[in-house]
Amino acid sequence: MFATPAYAQAAGATASGGGFGIFLQAFWPILVLFPLFYFLILRPQQRRQKLHQTAILGVKKGDSVVTAGGLMGKATKVEDAVVEVEIANGVKVRVVKATIAEVTPLGSKPAND
């Protein structure tokens, strides 16, 4: 009914002899997932971040900007780390460049017009 001690000893000897083969068998899913994770998630995110950074560094007077807080306005003065945004006639606020979420260049049309 139960396995004899001789069979149990023989099974243990063949399983421990695999070494590197057992390592690959156990970790191949992880080794396959790393490149997949990089190409599907990390690389596109880095590309979007780079485009956003160039857009923020390229803000100039007259561009429409949207801040992370939701303020929409027109850039009236651009400095190194701060942008002055006119959100209404005569109402100007100073925002840190890092808080700008979107930049629309001067003279561009909305997508649905």
N, CA, C and O atoms as a printed pandas DataFrame, in Angstrom:
     atom_number atom_name residue_name chain_id  residue_number  x_coord  y_coord  z_coord
0              1         N          MET        A               1    0.806   -1.183    0.000
1              2        CA          MET        A               1    0.000    0.000    0.000
2              3         C          MET        A               1    0.860    1.262    0.000
3              4         O          MET        A               1    0.555    2.205   -0.730
4              5         N          PHE        A               2    1.906    1.302    0.784
5              6        CA          PHE        A               2    2.802    2.450    0.812
6              7         C          PHE        A               2    4.050    2.134    0.002
7              8         O          PHE        A               2    4.345    0.966   -0.250
8              9         N          ALA        A               3    4.788    3.163   -0.409
9             10        CA          ALA        A               3    6.023    2.955   -1.149
10            11         C          ALA        A               3    7.086    2.395   -0.223
11            12         O          ALA        A               3    7.181    2.777    0.944
12            13         N          THR        A               4    7.857    1.515   -0.742
13            14        CA          THR        A               4    8.919    0.942    0.067
14            15         C          THR        A               4   10.054    1.933    0.209
15            16         O          THR        A               4   10.174    2.838   -0.618
16            17         N          PRO        A               5   10.883    1.800    1.217
17            18        CA          PRO        A               5   11.997    2.739    1.415
18            19         C          PRO        A               5   12.957    2.767    0.225
19            20         O          PRO        A               5   13.582    3.800   -0.018
20            21         N          ALA        A               6   13.094    1.701   -0.504
21            22        CA          ALA        A               6   14.009    1.679   -1.645
22            23         C          ALA        A               6   13.520    2.605   -2.753
23            24         O          ALA        A               6   14.321    3.323   -3.349
24            25         N          TYR        A               7   12.229    2.601   -3.035
25            26        CA          TYR        A               7   11.690    3.492   -4.059
26            27         C          TYR        A               7   11.792    4.955   -3.625
27            28         O          TYR        A               7   12.096    5.819   -4.448
28            29         N          ALA        A               8   11.550    5.238   -2.377
29            30        CA          ALA        A               8   11.623    6.603   -1.874
30            31         C          ALA        A               8   13.039    7.148   -1.972
31            32         O          ALA        A               8   13.212    8.323   -2.293
32            33         N          GLN        A               9   14.043    6.351   -1.711
33            34        CA          GLN        A               9   15.427    6.803   -1.804
34            35         C          GLN        A               9   15.819    7.044   -3.255
35            36         O          GLN        A               9   16.546    7.997   -3.537
36            37         N          ALA        A              10   15.371    6.232   -4.159
37            38        CA          ALA        A              10   15.721    6.383   -5.570
38            39         C          ALA        A              10   15.085    7.633   -6.160
39            40         O          ALA        A              10   15.715    8.310   -6.974
40            41         N          ALA        A              11   13.866    7.954   -5.777
41            42        CA          ALA        A              11   13.189    9.141   -6.297
42            43         C          ALA        A              11   13.894   10.408   -5.832
43            44         O          ALA        A              11   14.003   11.365   -6.599
44            45         N          GLY        A              12   14.368   10.432   -4.606
45            46        CA          GLY        A              12   15.062   11.606   -4.096
46            47         C          GLY        A              12   16.397   11.823   -4.786
47            48         O          GLY        A              12   16.807   12.969   -4.969
48            49         N          ALA        A              13   17.073   10.779   -5.166
49            50        CA          ALA        A              13   18.381   10.888   -5.799
50            51         C          ALA        A              13   18.269   11.462   -7.195
51            52         O          ALA        A              13   19.131   12.249   -7.587
52            53         N          THR        A              14   17.252   11.110   -7.967
53            54        CA          THR        A              14   17.120   11.627   -9.333
54            55         C          THR        A              14   16.643   13.067   -9.328
55            56         O          THR        A              14   17.012   13.826  -10.224
56            57         N          ALA        A              15   15.844   13.471   -8.366
57            58        CA          ALA        A              15   15.342   14.846   -8.325
58            59         C          ALA        A              15   16.440   15.830   -7.962
59            60         O          ALA        A              15   16.443   16.954   -8.465
60            61         N          SER        A              16   17.367   15.441   -7.107
61            62        CA          SER        A              16   18.399   16.386   -6.691
62            63         C          SER        A              16   19.531   16.483   -7.705
63            64         O          SER        A              16   20.367   17.379   -7.584
64            65         N          GLY        A              17   19.595   15.614   -8.684
65            66        CA          GLY        A              17   20.674   15.639   -9.658
66            67         C          GLY        A              17   20.472   16.656  -10.769
67            68         O          GLY        A              17   21.387   16.857  -11.568
68            69         N          GLY        A              18   19.297   17.317  -10.860
69            70        CA          GLY        A              18   18.986   18.228  -11.959
70            71         C          GLY        A              18   19.770   19.526  -11.920
71            72         O          GLY        A              18   20.249   19.977  -12.961
72            73         N          GLY        A              19   19.916   20.130  -10.782
73            74        CA          GLY        A              19   20.678   21.369  -10.613
74            75         C          GLY        A              19   20.125   22.537  -11.410
75            76         O          GLY        A              19   19.082   23.093  -11.067
76            77         N          PHE        A              20   20.824   22.908  -12.473
77            78        CA          PHE        A              20   20.461   24.072  -13.280
78            79         C          PHE        A              20   19.139   23.867  -14.011
79            80         O          PHE        A              20   18.391   24.823  -14.216
80            81         N          GLY        A              21   18.848   22.640  -14.404
81            82        CA          GLY        A              21   17.580   22.350  -15.080
82            83         C          GLY        A              21   16.379   22.629  -14.189
83            84         O          GLY        A              21   15.366   23.155  -14.649
84            85         N          ILE        A              22   16.493   22.280  -12.934
85            86        CA          ILE        A              22   15.403   22.551  -11.993
86            87         C          ILE        A              22   15.276   24.057  -11.766
87            88         O          ILE        A              22   14.166   24.574  -11.646
88            89         N          PHE        A              23   16.402   24.758  -11.709
89            90        CA          PHE        A              23   16.376   26.218  -11.565
90            91         C          PHE        A              23   15.637   26.856  -12.735
91            92         O          PHE        A              23   14.777   27.711  -12.523
92            93         N          LEU        A              24   15.952   26.459  -13.959
93            94        CA          LEU        A              24   15.272   27.019  -15.132
94            95         C          LEU        A              24   13.795   26.670  -15.140
95            96         O          LEU        A              24   12.957   27.499  -15.493
96            97         N          GLN        A              25   13.484   25.469  -14.758
97            98        CA          GLN        A              25   12.094   25.041  -14.731
98            99         C          GLN        A              25   11.294   25.873  -13.726
99           100         O          GLN        A              25   10.124   26.169  -13.968
100          101         N          ALA        A              26   11.892   26.243  -12.636
101          102        CA          ALA        A              26   11.193   27.003  -11.607
102          103         C          ALA        A              26   11.099   28.497  -11.952
103          104         O          ALA        A              26   10.106   29.142  -11.615
104          105         N          PHE        A              27   12.103   29.044  -12.608
105          106        CA          PHE        A              27   12.165   30.492  -12.806
106          107         C          PHE        A              27   11.969   30.961  -14.237
107          108         O          PHE        A              27   12.108   32.157  -14.493
108          109         N          TRP        A              28   11.657   30.092  -15.175
109          110        CA          TRP        A              28   11.490   30.556  -16.552
110          111         C          TRP        A              28   10.337   31.532  -16.714
111          112         O          TRP        A              28   10.446   32.443  -17.535
112          113         N          PRO        A              29    9.222   31.395  -15.971
113          114        CA          PRO        A              29    8.173   32.410  -16.133
114          115         C          PRO        A              29    8.650   33.801  -15.717
115          116         O          PRO        A              29    8.298   34.795  -16.353
116          117         N          ILE        A              30    9.436   33.870  -14.672
117          118        CA          ILE        A              30    9.948   35.169  -14.224
118          119         C          ILE        A              30   10.923   35.731  -15.253
119          120         O          ILE        A              30   10.895   36.928  -15.537
120          121         N          LEU        A              31   11.777   34.891  -15.809
121          122        CA          LEU        A              31   12.738   35.339  -16.807
122          123         C          LEU        A              31   12.053   35.809  -18.086
123          124         O          LEU        A              31   12.580   36.681  -18.777
124          125         N          VAL        A              32   10.916   35.263  -18.408
125          126        CA          VAL        A              32   10.154   35.683  -19.592
126          127         C          VAL        A              32    9.385   36.975  -19.304
127          128         O          VAL        A              32    9.224   37.809  -20.196
128          129         N          LEU        A              33    8.916   37.144  -18.080
129          130        CA          LEU        A              33    8.105   38.306  -17.747
130          131         C          LEU        A              33    8.902   39.613  -17.666
131          132         O          LEU        A              33    8.342   40.678  -17.927
132          133         N          PHE        A              34   10.166   39.565  -17.319
133          134        CA          PHE        A              34   10.953   40.799  -17.232
134          135         C          PHE        A              34   11.025   41.555  -18.560
135          136         O          PHE        A              34   10.717   42.747  -18.576
136          137         N          PRO        A              35   11.416   40.927  -19.675
137          138        CA          PRO        A              35   11.420   41.674  -20.941
138          139         C          PRO        A              35   10.014   42.094  -21.374
139          140         O          PRO        A              35    9.836   43.177  -21.931
140          141         N          LEU        A              36    9.040   41.263  -21.128
141          142        CA          LEU        A              36    7.664   41.603  -21.476
142          143         C          LEU        A              36    7.204   42.824  -20.682
143          144         O          LEU        A              36    6.604   43.739  -21.245
144          145         N          PHE        A              37    7.474   42.843  -19.414
145          146        CA          PHE        A              37    7.137   43.978  -18.547
146          147         C          PHE        A              37    7.829   45.248  -19.029
147          148         O          PHE        A              37    7.221   46.319  -19.044
148          149         N          TYR        A              38    9.096   45.137  -19.422
149          150        CA          TYR        A              38    9.837   46.303  -19.882
150          151         C          TYR        A              38    9.224   46.892  -21.151
151          152         O          TYR        A              38    9.005   48.101  -21.228
152          153         N          PHE        A              39    8.945   46.046  -22.145
153          154        CA          PHE        A              39    8.466   46.551  -23.425
154          155         C          PHE        A              39    7.002   46.980  -23.395
155          156         O          PHE        A              39    6.609   47.848  -24.175
156          157         N          LEU        A              40    6.197   46.410  -22.533
157          158        CA          LEU        A              40    4.784   46.774  -22.500
158          159         C          LEU        A              40    4.456   47.886  -21.507
159          160         O          LEU        A              40    3.467   48.597  -21.690
160          161         N          ILE        A              41    5.257   48.048  -20.471
161          162        CA          ILE        A              41    4.914   49.023  -19.442
162          163         C          ILE        A              41    5.976   50.109  -19.273
163          164         O          ILE        A              41    5.665   51.295  -19.386
164          165         N          LEU        A              42    7.200   49.730  -19.011
165          166        CA          LEU        A              42    8.228   50.722  -18.681
166          167         C          LEU        A              42    8.618   51.604  -19.859
167          168         O          LEU        A              42    8.699   52.824  -19.715
168          169         N          ARG        A              43    8.856   51.016  -21.005
169          170        CA          ARG        A              43    9.321   51.783  -22.160
170          171         C          ARG        A              43    8.297   52.820  -22.636
171          172         O          ARG        A              43    8.678   53.970  -22.857
172          173         N          PRO        A              44    7.006   52.467  -22.806
173          174        CA          PRO        A              44    6.032   53.493  -23.181
174          175         C          PRO        A              44    5.881   54.593  -22.135
175          176         O          PRO        A              44    5.692   55.759  -22.482
176          177         N          GLN        A              45    5.964   54.228  -20.859
177          178        CA          GLN        A              45    5.867   55.232  -19.806
178          179         C          GLN        A              45    7.040   56.204  -19.867
179          180         O          GLN        A              45    6.853   57.408  -19.691
180          181         N          GLN        A              46    8.237   55.701  -20.111
181          182        CA          GLN        A              46    9.402   56.577  -20.233
182          183         C          GLN        A              46    9.262   57.500  -21.435
183          184         O          GLN        A              46    9.663   58.663  -21.373
184          185         N          ARG        A              47    8.699   56.997  -22.526
185          186        CA          ARG        A              47    8.503   57.822  -23.720
186          187         C          ARG        A              47    7.510   58.946  -23.446
187          188         O          ARG        A              47    7.748   60.089  -23.835
188          189         N          ARG        A              48    6.388   58.630  -22.775
189          190        CA          ARG        A              48    5.400   59.656  -22.434
190          191         C          ARG        A              48    5.999   60.696  -21.493
191          192         O          ARG        A              48    5.744   61.892  -21.640
192          193         N          GLN        A              49    6.792   60.243  -20.531
193          194        CA          GLN        A              49    7.409   61.163  -19.584
194          195         C          GLN        A              49    8.381   62.101  -20.299
195          196         O          GLN        A              49    8.446   63.288  -19.979
196          197         N          LYS        A              50    9.122   61.584  -21.248
197          198        CA          LYS        A              50   10.077   62.406  -21.994
198          199         C          LYS        A              50    9.351   63.454  -22.846
199          200         O          LYS        A              50    9.787   64.604  -22.909
200          201         N          LEU        A              51    8.247   63.068  -23.502
201          202        CA          LEU        A              51    7.461   64.020  -24.292
202          203         C          LEU        A              51    6.856   65.100  -23.398
203          204         O          LEU        A              51    6.837   66.274  -23.770
204          205         N          HIS        A              52    6.369   64.715  -22.237
205          206        CA          HIS        A              52    5.787   65.689  -21.312
206          207         C          HIS        A              52    6.849   66.668  -20.819
207          208         O          HIS        A              52    6.596   67.867  -20.708
208          209         N          GLN        A              53    8.026   66.152  -20.527
209          210        CA          GLN        A              53    9.113   67.011  -20.049
210          211         C          GLN        A              53    9.531   68.016  -21.122
211          212         O          GLN        A              53    9.761   69.184  -20.812
212          213         N          THR        A              54    9.632   67.583  -22.368
213          214        CA          THR        A              54    9.999   68.515  -23.443
214          215         C          THR        A              54    8.900   69.552  -23.666
215          216         O          THR        A              54    9.191   70.704  -23.985
216          217         N          ALA        A              55    7.636   69.148  -23.500
217          218        CA          ALA        A              55    6.547   70.111  -23.646
218          219         C          ALA        A              55    6.603   71.164  -22.546
219          220         O          ALA        A              55    6.377   72.345  -22.810
220          221         N          ILE        A              56    6.895   70.758  -21.337
221          222        CA          ILE        A              56    6.973   71.712  -20.227
222          223         C          ILE        A              56    8.161   72.652  -20.407
223          224         O          ILE        A              56    8.049   73.856  -20.172
224          225         N          LEU        A              57    9.285   72.103  -20.820
225          226        CA          LEU        A              57   10.460   72.965  -21.027
226          227         C          LEU        A              57   10.273   73.894  -22.215
227          228         O          LEU        A              57   10.929   74.932  -22.291
228          229         N          GLY        A              58    9.393   73.543  -23.140
229          230        CA          GLY        A              58    9.163   74.351  -24.331
230          231         C          GLY        A              58    8.013   75.333  -24.220
231          232         O          GLY        A              58    7.604   75.904  -25.231
232          233         N          VAL        A              59    7.482   75.550  -23.032
233          234        CA          VAL        A              59    6.377   76.501  -22.858
234          235         C          VAL        A              59    6.874   77.894  -23.203
235          236         O          VAL        A              59    7.948   78.314  -22.773
236          237         N          LYS        A              60    6.069   78.604  -23.991
237          238        CA          LYS        A              60    6.430   79.984  -24.336
238          239         C          LYS        A              60    5.202   80.878  -24.198
239          240         O          LYS        A              60    4.081   80.400  -24.031
240          241         N          LYS        A              61    5.433   82.147  -24.271
241          242        CA          LYS        A              61    4.372   83.123  -24.102
242          243         C          LYS        A              61    3.285   82.889  -25.152
243          244         O          LYS        A              61    3.578   82.741  -26.339
244          245         N          GLY        A              62    2.035   82.858  -24.706
245          246        CA          GLY        A              62    0.901   82.680  -25.610
246          247         C          GLY        A              62    0.372   81.251  -25.666
247          248         O          GLY        A              62   -0.717   81.026  -26.193
248          249         N          ASP        A              63    1.111   80.287  -25.141
249          250        CA          ASP        A              63    0.646   78.895  -25.140
250          251         C          ASP        A              63   -0.491   78.729  -24.129
251          252         O          ASP        A              63   -0.511   79.380  -23.084
252          253         N          SER        A              64   -1.428   77.853  -24.459
253          254        CA          SER        A              64   -2.473   77.497  -23.506
254          255         C          SER        A              64   -1.945   76.378  -22.625
255          256         O          SER        A              64   -1.365   75.411  -23.120
256          257         N          VAL        A              65   -2.144   76.507  -21.322
257          258        CA          VAL        A              65   -1.654   75.492  -20.392
258          259         C          VAL        A              65   -2.779   75.048  -19.467
259          260         O          VAL        A              65   -3.718   75.796  -19.194
260          261         N          VAL        A              66   -2.661   73.819  -18.997
261          262        CA          VAL        A              66   -3.560   73.270  -17.983
262          263         C          VAL        A              66   -2.668   72.784  -16.855
263          264         O          VAL        A              66   -1.731   72.017  -17.076
264          265         N          THR        A              67   -2.968   73.235  -15.647
265          266        CA          THR        A              67   -2.167   72.803  -14.509
266          267         C          THR        A              67   -2.719   71.496  -13.948
267          268         O          THR        A              67   -3.822   71.075  -14.297
268          269         N          ALA        A              68   -1.950   70.867  -13.086
269          270        CA          ALA        A              68   -2.386   69.627  -12.458
270          271         C          ALA        A              68   -3.583   69.877  -11.545
271          272         O          ALA        A              68   -4.347   68.953  -11.269
272          273         N          GLY        A              69   -3.754   71.088  -11.080
273          274        CA          GLY        A              69   -4.889   71.435  -10.249
274          275         C          GLY        A              69   -6.145   71.733  -11.033
275          276         O          GLY        A              69   -7.215   71.900  -10.448
276          277         N          GLY        A              70   -6.034   71.803  -12.362
277          278        CA          GLY        A              70   -7.201   72.014  -13.202
278          279         C          GLY        A              70   -7.371   73.430  -13.710
279          280         O          GLY        A              70   -8.347   73.711  -14.405
280          281         N          LEU        A              71   -6.458   74.331  -13.390
281          282        CA          LEU        A              71   -6.558   75.690  -13.908
282          283         C          LEU        A              71   -6.165   75.720  -15.377
283          284         O          LEU        A              71   -5.144   75.157  -15.771
284          285         N          MET        A              72   -6.983   76.380  -16.177
285          286        CA          MET        A              72   -6.697   76.517  -17.606
286          287         C          MET        A              72   -6.452   77.992  -17.889
287          288         O          MET        A              72   -7.169   78.854  -17.381
288          289         N          GLY        A              73   -5.456   78.277  -18.687
289          290        CA          GLY        A              73   -5.167   79.658  -19.003
290          291         C          GLY        A              73   -4.114   79.790  -20.074
291          292         O          GLY        A              73   -3.730   78.821  -20.730
292          293         N          LYS        A              74   -3.658   81.018  -20.233
293          294        CA          LYS        A              74   -2.691   81.348  -21.266
294          295         C          LYS        A              74   -1.411   81.836  -20.603
295          296         O          LYS        A              74   -1.448   82.684  -19.710
296          297         N          ALA        A              75   -0.289   81.301  -21.041
297          298        CA          ALA        A              75    0.996   81.700  -20.471
298          299         C          ALA        A              75    1.328   83.111  -20.912
299          300         O          ALA        A              75    1.354   83.398  -22.109
300          301         N          THR        A              76    1.584   84.002  -19.954
301          302        CA          THR        A              76    1.915   85.380  -20.281
302          303         C          THR        A              76    3.372   85.708  -20.001
303          304         O          THR        A              76    3.923   86.635  -20.595
304          305         N          LYS        A              77    3.995   84.966  -19.114
305          306        CA          LYS        A              77    5.400   85.208  -18.775
306          307         C          LYS        A              77    6.020   83.882  -18.368
307          308         O          LYS        A              77    5.466   83.157  -17.542
308          309         N          VAL        A              78    7.164   83.569  -18.947
309          310        CA          VAL        A              78    7.827   82.295  -18.668
310          311         C          VAL        A              78    9.205   82.583  -18.087
311          312         O          VAL        A              78   10.007   83.308  -18.675
312          313         N          GLU        A              79    9.461   81.998  -16.919
313          314        CA          GLU        A              79   10.771   82.091  -16.281
314          315         C          GLU        A              79   11.365   80.692  -16.191
315          316         O          GLU        A              79   10.820   79.748  -16.763
316          317         N          ASP        A              80   12.466   80.554  -15.482
317          318        CA          ASP        A              80   13.133   79.252  -15.387
318          319         C          ASP        A              80   12.246   78.176  -14.764
319          320         O          ASP        A              80   12.069   77.107  -15.349
320          321         N          ALA        A              81   11.690   78.448  -13.589
321          322        CA          ALA        A              81   10.921   77.438  -12.883
322          323         C          ALA        A              81    9.460   77.823  -12.686
323          324         O          ALA        A              81    8.674   77.027  -12.172
324          325         N          VAL        A              82    9.086   79.041  -13.091
325          326        CA          VAL        A              82    7.741   79.555  -12.845
326          327         C          VAL        A              82    7.151   80.098  -14.141
327          328         O          VAL        A              82    7.849   80.689  -14.965
328          329         N          VAL        A              83    5.839   79.879  -14.300
329          330        CA          VAL        A              83    5.115   80.423  -15.456
330          331         C          VAL        A              83    3.971   81.266  -14.920
331          332         O          VAL        A              83    3.260   80.851  -14.005
332          333         N          GLU        A              84    3.796   82.453  -15.492
333          334        CA          GLU        A              84    2.663   83.293  -15.127
334          335         C          GLU        A              84    1.540   82.979  -16.100
335          336         O          GLU        A              84    1.706   83.089  -17.315
336          337         N          VAL        A              85    0.390   82.586  -15.552
337          338        CA          VAL        A              85   -0.738   82.152  -16.378
338          339         C          VAL        A              85   -1.911   83.101  -16.145
339          340         O          VAL        A              85   -2.275   83.390  -15.005
340          341         N          GLU        A              86   -2.498   83.583  -17.248
341          342        CA          GLU        A              86   -3.681   84.428  -17.161
342          343         C          GLU        A              86   -4.903   83.518  -17.271
343          344         O          GLU        A              86   -5.143   82.910  -18.314
344          345         N          ILE        A              87   -5.678   83.432  -16.173
345          346        CA          ILE        A              87   -6.827   82.533  -16.163
346          347         C          ILE        A              87   -8.130   83.269  -16.472
347          348         O          ILE        A              87   -9.141   82.627  -16.759
348          349         N          ALA        A              88   -8.126   84.594  -16.421
349          350        CA          ALA        A              88   -9.263   85.436  -16.798
350          351         C          ALA        A              88   -8.687   86.812  -17.135
351          352         O          ALA        A              88   -7.506   87.067  -16.902
352          353         N          ASN        A              89   -9.514   87.688  -17.676
353          354        CA          ASN        A              89   -9.023   89.019  -18.025
354          355         C          ASN        A              89   -8.520   89.736  -16.780
355          356         O          ASN        A              89   -9.289   90.028  -15.864
356          357         N          GLY        A              90   -7.234   90.013  -16.757
357          358        CA          GLY        A              90   -6.622   90.728  -15.650
358          359         C          GLY        A              90   -6.301   89.864  -14.439
359          360         O          GLY        A              90   -5.776   90.381  -13.453
360          361         N          VAL        A              91   -6.595   88.568  -14.476
361          362        CA          VAL        A              91   -6.301   87.689  -13.345
362          363         C          VAL        A              91   -5.145   86.785  -13.737
363          364         O          VAL        A              91   -5.281   85.916  -14.598
364          365         N          LYS        A              92   -4.007   87.003  -13.094
365          366        CA          LYS        A              92   -2.802   86.231  -13.413
366          367         C          LYS        A              92   -2.336   85.498  -12.174
367          368         O          LYS        A              92   -2.334   86.045  -11.071
368          369         N          VAL        A              93   -1.941   84.251  -12.371
369          370        CA          VAL        A              93   -1.394   83.451  -11.272
370          371         C          VAL        A              93   -0.037   82.933  -11.701
371          372         O          VAL        A              93    0.233   82.733  -12.885
372          373         N          ARG        A              94    0.807   82.722  -10.709
373          374        CA          ARG        A              94    2.120   82.156  -10.983
374          375         C          ARG        A              94    2.082   80.682  -10.579
375          376         O          ARG        A              94    1.692   80.343   -9.462
376          377         N          VAL        A              95    2.489   79.816  -11.500
377          378        CA          VAL        A              95    2.500   78.379  -11.222
378          379         C          VAL        A              95    3.898   77.837  -11.475
379          380         O          VAL        A              95    4.637   78.344  -12.319
380          381         N          VAL        A              96    4.238   76.815  -10.740
381          382        CA          VAL        A              96    5.519   76.144  -10.922
382          383         C          VAL        A              96    5.422   75.303  -12.191
383          384         O          VAL        A              96    4.404   74.655  -12.431
384          385         N          LYS        A              97    6.469   75.313  -12.997
385          386        CA          LYS        A              97    6.448   74.568  -14.259
386          387         C          LYS        A              97    6.147   73.077  -14.057
387          388         O          LYS        A              97    5.503   72.453  -14.901
388          389         N          ALA        A              98    6.605   72.520  -12.960
389          390        CA          ALA        A              98    6.400   71.091  -12.717
390          391         C          ALA        A              98    4.932   70.733  -12.538
391          392         O          ALA        A              98    4.562   69.568  -12.690
392          393         N          THR        A              99    4.082   71.716  -12.217
393          394        CA          THR        A              99    2.662   71.430  -12.026
394          395         C          THR        A              99    1.858   71.546  -13.314
395          396         O          THR        A              99    0.646   71.335  -13.296
396          397         N          ILE        A             100    2.488   71.868  -14.410
397          398        CA          ILE        A             100    1.776   71.959  -15.696
398          399         C          ILE        A             100    1.539   70.541  -16.217
399          400         O          ILE        A             100    2.472   69.749  -16.350
400          401         N          ALA        A             101    0.281   70.239  -16.507
401          402        CA          ALA        A             101   -0.087   68.903  -16.967
402          403         C          ALA        A             101   -0.164   68.821  -18.486
403          404         O          ALA        A             101    0.122   67.770  -19.060
404          405         N          GLU        A             102   -0.545   69.914  -19.146
405          406        CA          GLU        A             102   -0.734   69.878  -20.595
406          407         C          GLU        A             102   -0.388   71.233  -21.185
407          408         O          GLU        A             102   -0.676   72.272  -20.591
408          409         N          VAL        A             103    0.229   71.217  -22.356
409          410        CA          VAL        A             103    0.590   72.432  -23.064
410          411         C          VAL        A             103    0.031   72.340  -24.473
411          412         O          VAL        A             103    0.274   71.367  -25.186
412          413         N          THR        A             104   -0.734   73.381  -24.876
413          414        CA          THR        A             104   -1.250   73.466  -26.231
414          415         C          THR        A             104   -0.590   74.669  -26.895
415          416         O          THR        A             104   -0.747   75.796  -26.426
416          417         N          PRO        A             105    0.138   74.446  -27.969
417          418        CA          PRO        A             105    0.838   75.560  -28.611
418          419         C          PRO        A             105   -0.116   76.629  -29.125
419          420         O          PRO        A             105   -1.286   76.359  -29.394
420          421         N          LEU        A             106    0.403   77.844  -29.257
421          422        CA          LEU        A             106   -0.352   78.976  -29.755
422          423         C          LEU        A             106   -0.803   78.702  -31.196
423          424         O          LEU        A             106   -0.011   78.258  -32.027
424          425         N          GLY        A             107   -2.067   78.967  -31.478
425          426        CA          GLY        A             107   -2.593   78.847  -32.835
426          427         C          GLY        A             107   -3.073   77.442  -33.205
427          428         O          GLY        A             107   -3.446   77.220  -34.356
428          429         N          SER        A             108   -3.077   76.509  -32.291
429          430        CA          SER        A             108   -3.576   75.169  -32.615
430          431         C          SER        A             108   -5.087   75.135  -32.416
431          432         O          SER        A             108   -5.643   75.838  -31.573
432          433         N          LYS        A             109   -5.737   74.289  -33.226
433          434        CA          LYS        A             109   -7.189   74.191  -33.145
434          435         C          LYS        A             109   -7.590   73.057  -32.199
435          436         O          LYS        A             109   -6.836   72.099  -32.032
436          437         N          PRO        A             110   -8.765   73.155  -31.582
437          438        CA          PRO        A             110   -9.259   72.027  -30.784
438          439         C          PRO        A             110   -9.531   70.818  -31.674
439          440         O          PRO        A             110   -9.730   70.966  -32.879
440          441         N          ALA        A             111   -9.539   69.641  -31.094
441          442        CA          ALA        A             111   -9.671   68.406  -31.857
442          443         C          ALA        A             111  -11.034   68.269  -32.534
443          444         O          ALA        A             111  -11.115   67.620  -33.577
444          445         N          ASN        A             112  -12.107   68.846  -31.993
445          446        CA          ASN        A             112  -13.425   68.632  -32.562
446          447         C          ASN        A             112  -13.920   69.787  -33.416
447          448         O          ASN        A             112  -15.105   69.819  -33.746
448          449         N          ASP        A             113  -13.093   70.713  -33.781
449          450        CA          ASP        A             113  -13.512   71.812  -34.665
450          451         C          ASP        A             113  -13.107   71.563  -36.086
451          452         O          ASP        A             113  -13.380   72.386  -36.959
